[in-house]
């Protein structure tokens, strides 16, 4: 989770499972997801996954990251 920035992820290769606030959705090349400020999110790859991340906010620093664990379904 980020307290000061939002993100947009555009997937360019592979398949994965993206989670936003506890809701899972499958993603693939060509998909885009928007992650608002202060929303829990996670990603896991089903196949090798490449995405472009665009960040917006202030400050854009690593210290803005608050990490949580997500238990992925088998």
Rosetta blueprint (number, residue, H / E / L):
1 X L
2 X E
3 X L
4 X L
5 X E
6 X E
7 X E
8 X E
9 X E
10 X E
11 X E
12 X E
13 X E
14 X L
15 X E
16 X E
17 X E
18 X E
19 X E
20 X E
21 X L
22 X L
23 X E
24 X E
25 X E
26 X E
27 X E
28 X E
29 X L
30 X L
31 X L
32 X E
33 X E
34 X E
35 X E
36 X L
37 X L
38 X L
39 X L
40 X L
41 X E
42 X E
43 X E
44 X E
45 X E
46 X L
47 X L
48 X L
49 X L
50 X E
51 X E
52 X E
53 X E
54 X E
55 X E
56 X E
57 X E
58 X L
59 X L
60 X L
61 X L
62 X H
63 X H
64 X H
65 X E
66 X L
67 X L
68 X L
69 X L
70 X L
71 X L
72 X L
73 X L
74 X L
